[in-house]
Every structure is written in C-alpha cells, then in structure tokens.
Amino acid sequence: MNIAILGAGISGLSAAYRLVQLAPKATIRIFDRLNRYGGVLETLNRDGFQIEQSADNFITTIPCGVQLCKELGLGEQLVQTNPLVRRTYVVRRGRLYLLPDGFLMMAPTKLLPMAVTPILSPFGKLRAGLELFIPARKDDHDESMAHFVRRRLGREVFERLVEPLVSGVYAADMEKLSILATLPRFREMERNYGSLIWAMQKQLAANRAAHLAEQSGARYSMFVTLRNGLSSLCDALAAKLQPHTLQTGREVTKIWKTTEQQWALETKSSASQTTSATSHVKPEFFDAIILAVPIHESSRLLKDSAPELAEKLAKIKYEGTAIATFAFDSDQIKQPFHGMGFVVPKTEQSPILAGSFSSLKYEHRAPKGKFLIRIFAGGNRTPELAELPENLLIPLLLTEMRKILKITGEPLFTVTSHWSQTMPQYHVGHCELVQEIESLTNSEPTLALAGNAFHGVGIPNCIQSGFQAAEKLVSSLVEH
C-alpha cells in the first residue's frame, strides 16, 4: 500500500499513526505546505511561560484523546484543570459576574443560582422558569441554536448566557449554527423529558448515583492538557512514523485519478513562487489518499476528479480567529479572579469573544508571581479582527481588557496567532450535508476525508476522524 495524506495537523498525524498500526508495511507520505507538522497546534515556551498558540486543552468525554495520550506514553503528562477555579465569568455592562453555578452550556442543573444571578433581569429569570411548561418539540427537524434557546428559555438566557458560551467554542453566527450538529443532546433532552430543566435535574441525580457507585479507576476533569504542551502530542505521533514520511514545506497543487485508478499528486516547495504548471514537477502516484486539510482546500483539489463531492464540500463555510496572549506580573491584575476565564456576549459590543486565565487554569503555564491571559477575537461576530495586524489588534484588546480586568501597566510581552479560515461553521442542515458528503466519499473507496469540518471541532474529534479515515482505506485496499 502506498498512501498519501494531505495535511500534517492532528487529524493527518492521527491517520498516519493508525495506518502504521493497521498496515505496518504501507508506505505513507504526509504533505503539508507549512515547514512544520502539527497544524494549528503549536506550543511556545518563553521566559518560563508556556503558551499554546491555538487549542490549549481537550475534552475528556470523548475518550480517544486521553486514550491516544496513554498509548503514546504521555499518560503521566496529563494535567487536569485547577479544581479551585473551575468557574466561568460572564461580562455584563463591562463587569465580570460568575456564571450561575450549575449552568452547563445551555441549561441549569441548579435553580437557586439562576434565581439570584445579577446577569438576568427578574423577567428573564421568570421566562427561563417557564421552560418547565413550554411544550416539547418532538420532530427531528434541525433548527438554529438561537431559535432553540429562545424557544425554550427566552431571549435573555440566550443573549446573556448561551450566546457567549457557545460563541467561545464555535465562533459562529448563532442564528445559523445547527443545534443538531453541535449540541444534539439538548434536543434529545427536550424530546425525552419535555423540559431541559427537568432533564438536567434527572441527569444530575443519575451522575451522583454513578459517582457513588464507582469504586476505582482514574477520573479526569472535563478538560485536560499535557504538561509539556500540546505540541508534545504531535511530536509523539511523528516519532511513530518512518523517516521521510513527513514531507513538510511541500504544497500539493493538484490531484487527479489516473487510468490505472491511482491518485496522482503534483507538489511544489512552499518557498517556491512558481506554480506546478511552470515548475515541471514530476507527479507522484499513490494507491489511496486522505485529505486532512481545510474543506475549501479539499474542494479545490477535487474539483476535476470528483466535482459533485467538491461542490458539496464547498458548502461548508469557515471563519477565522485571532488569539492574543498577554503576560503580566500578578500584582498588575487588580481584579480578583476565582475562575478559569470569561465570555463576552455579543450585546456588549466588545472586540473580545472570550478570555482564558491560562495560568490559573493550568498553574504550570507561568512562573510564580506571573499571570498569563489569552484573549480570543474575530469569528463570525467581528471577522475583520481575525486578520487585523498585531500592531493594531494588541492596543484594541488591551484597552478593553483594562476596563474588564482592571489591569495596570504594560504587559511583559504579547504573542499573537492569526488563524484565518480554520473554524468550520456547522450551519442548520449540516448533518444532512455531511451525510451526502460521506455517501459520495464512500463511492470512492481509495479516498477518505478527515478533520474538524464534519463531526466536531475538538482535538478528540479530529483524532477520531483520522482513525476512521485510515480504517476505511485499509479496509478498501485489502478488499481490492
């Protein structure tokens, strides 16, 4: 087997790792236009600070992330979030307020904190309580996140709690974001229990019973990271590959199917300004191919060999974000914190989507007496900020941070990452679109797709997609 993987991010690396397990004699080549592997995952160490350039942890409720770390010998590196600060703040009129205790993304598990929170008006609280009596929707039709939350819990809960929480994850337009593609369990709660509040109460009781019944085994917080940074996960995956597998700094400019039913690839050096047509690069041939690049890139590459699939892929849109990391002395922060970060509702009209108190969340990320904060901007709300030059972005965000966090003086240093067109948008109808894409892909037994555009945007979702792509190709090649 001779297999090409386009994209050396976590999805592509996971696919290669799984291929090595399933077909150890296969020849694998991973192409990436960047001069490094890891994609958006990159850890920077500076002056005793550990800075993640994109994602800084991953969820444990999808087990393959933790399982892969253990397989790779990284189990001892897994670090849980600081249990003393597992709370989130919401900005309301420029001030920080704790998210009501027990409010999980979209619905409360506790009623008293919702009743006393200053984030909601008395009318907003009353409307949220009426959710117990709102008739349940029983059909399977998709709807937007905004429509679902307003329908169940009212406008205030949506605008002041759910919209900022979900925007911090998906950087999306809530009027278009699909409830079935992102948080389908809440629709299931409505269908099965008739009420989100009642369903959350039932689940909380069940979780307590399960916790009491559990006698042994390691338990992790909902999110974990790696002590040496998430780049160490990519390093460990790359170490499992044969020499010359990774072809970084090489951009694939064209792919097509040959008469012998192989895949032909034309590439060029990323440093080269010439096109593949003028540089006369000799094509390389492979029995199968995995596309683990952003979907708009896959769509372009498949335009000639699989036009219908390319057309479907092009329907998945992307947004970009910018992440600015600020280092301070701890005494520069005058606002006391007892949480991991904060989210900002759209109604605040702030350039900030969310902020993460990185060195409180994971204490190893800053030296003693220092404070590390990551600020997120851009997304669908303010897409222009994802591309804004650092010399304009940093003053804009710092001015806003001073209002919210009561910061004095200048940061010790700043680090900015721009991730253009990296966050797929799961619009209403996304599940049906993905089914059509997968049906078309299945008709091409030597082609597989991987990445965050289909079934989830988190690291475990990407790992899972890479594994599934590898398994499909090995099964197809063995059969043929």
Stockholm file with secondary structure:
# STOCKHOLM 1.0

chainA/1-480         MNIAILGAGISGLSAAYRLVQLAPKATIRIFDRLNRYGGVLETLNRDGFQIEQSADNFITTIPCGVQLCKELGLGEQLVQTNPLVRRTYVVRRGRLYLLPDGFLMMAPTKLLPMAVTPILSPFGKLRAGLELFIPARKDDHDESMAHFVRRRLGREVFERLVEPLVSGVYAADMEKLSILATLPRFREMERNYGSLIWAMQKQLAANRAAHLAEQSGARYSMFVTLRNGLSSLCDALAAKLQPHTLQTGREVTKIWKTTEQQWALETKSSASQTTSATSHVKPEFFDAIILAVPIHESSRLLKDSAPELAEKLAKIKYEGTAIATFAFDSDQIKQPFHGMGFVVPKTEQSPILAGSFSSLKYEHRAPKGKFLIRIFAGGNRTPELAELPENLLIPLLLTEMRKILKITGEPLFTVTSHWSQTMPQYHVGHCELVQEIESLTNSEPTLALAGNAFHGVGIPNCIQSGFQAAEKLVSSLVEH
#=GR chainA/1-480 SS CEEEEECCSHHHHHHHHHHHHHCTTCEEEEEESSSSSSTTCCEEEETTEEEESSCCCEESSSTHHHHHHHHTTCGGGEEECCGGGCCEEEEETTEEEECCTTEETTEESCSHHHHHCTTSCHHHHHHHHGGGGSCCCCSCCCCBHHHHHHHHHCHHHIIIIIHHHHHHHHCCCTTTBBHHHHCHHHHHHHHHHSCHHHHHHHHHHHHHHHHHHCCSSCCCCSEEEETTCTHHHHHHHHHTSCTTCEEETEEEEEEEECTTSCEEEEEEETTCCSCHHHHTCCCEEESEEEECSCHHHHHHHTTTTCHHHHHHHTTSCEEEEEEEEEEEEGGGBCSCCCSSEEECCGGGCCSCSEEECHHHHSGGGSCTTEEEEEEEEETTTSGGGGSCCHHHHHHHHHHHHHHHHCBCSCCSEEEEEEEEEEEECCBTTHHHHHHHHHHHHHTSTTEEECSTTSSCSSHHHHHHHHHHHHHHHHHHHHHC
#=GC SS_cons         CEEEEECCSHHHHHHHHHHHHHCTTCEEEEEESSSSSSTTCCEEEETTEEEESSCCCEESSSTHHHHHHHHTTCGGGEEECCGGGCCEEEEETTEEEECCTTEETTEESCSHHHHHCTTSCHHHHHHHHGGGGSCCCCSCCCCBHHHHHHHHHCHHHIIIIIHHHHHHHHCCCTTTBBHHHHCHHHHHHHHHHSCHHHHHHHHHHHHHHHHHHCCSSCCCCSEEEETTCTHHHHHHHHHTSCTTCEEETEEEEEEEECTTSCEEEEEEETTCCSCHHHHTCCCEEESEEEECSCHHHHHHHTTTTCHHHHHHHTTSCEEEEEEEEEEEEGGGBCSCCCSSEEECCGGGCCSCSEEECHHHHSGGGSCTTEEEEEEEEETTTSGGGGSCCHHHHHHHHHHHHHHHHCBCSCCSEEEEEEEEEEEECCBTTHHHHHHHHHHHHHTSTTEEECSTTSSCSSHHHHHHHHHHHHHHHHHHHHHC
//
